[in-house]
Amino acid sequence: MSGEDILVCAVQLGKNFCLYFTELECDALCKEKILQQRVFRNVNSQLLVVQPDLNVAAFEDVTDQEMKSGSGMHFNIHCYKTTTPSAGMPVAFSIQIKDKNYYMCCEKEFGKTVVRFREGEVPTEIPCESNFIFFKKTFTSCSSKAFKFEYSLEQGMFLAFEKEGYLRKLILKKMSSEDEVDETMKFLA
């Protein structure tokens, strides 16, 4: 569609059989494709593992055998078309564990935004901003296989990991400056 095209929809047949149209606004986001069975590694070569029953998503040391047979490690990345490509590619994450589907979202909890996995499917169309959309961006200009994911509802907040006890939990983290290179925000897919 060119910049001059206008989407319209027939809404009424008027007097003298005149057809009236209304202008339609394009959806901000519409599902384009799904990248299936992806695993995410951090800079320590640990895999992201989801345990929704415990409300935990953390990076763990996983053997190749555990990865092949393991549950909670293979993500689907839902890619969306957008009218604002400069923000990065809009994506959503889902995972299937024991015949149940879960999607990753962010929720406010005690004044802090936290990452959660909720049971359900990722919608194919999103009419406005959503708490499960992230903008996929290259981590640095010299690394095409490393990415960072900015939360769509809070500019400057990125998926990252943080050491908590023996776990490296998946969190949202504020980037202090655009020039900052924070390895905790680096995801290898």
C-alpha positions, 0 to 999 in steps of 0.5 A: 500500500502506498502512502496515498492509499486509504483503506475504506469499507462500504457502510451504507447504501443511500438514496439513489443507490449511492454507496457510502464509505468510511475510512478505516484505520490500520491496526498498529500491530498485526501478526506476521510470522512465528519463529518456533522452538527457539531457545534463549541463552545469556552471556554465560551460555545458560538457557532460559527456563520457565516454570509457570507453576512456581512463577519463575523464569530463570537462566539455568545450566542445561545439558544438551540432553536436557535441552532436547527433552526439556520442557519450558525451554523452547519458545515461540517468537510471534513477530508483528507488522508495525506502522512504526518500524524505527522502534524495533520489531514488535514481538511476543513470546509464548511457550508450551508446557505439558499441553498448556500454552503460556505467554510472557507479559509484564505486570505491576506488582507492589509498584514494580513491573515484573515479568510473568507467564500467563496461561493462554494464547498470544492474540493475532491482532492487537488494537493498541499497546499491550503488556506482552509486546517487546521491541526486538533490537540488535544488541550492538551494531557489530553483533547480528545474532545478539538481541535485546528486548525493550518493553513496549509500555515503558521506554528504556526498560529491557528484558534482562537477568538478575542474580537472586540467590542461586538463580539468574531470574528474568526481569525488566531493567532500566537502561541508564543511557542509550550508549550503555552496553549491559551484558545482562540484557544480551540474548542469544537466539 
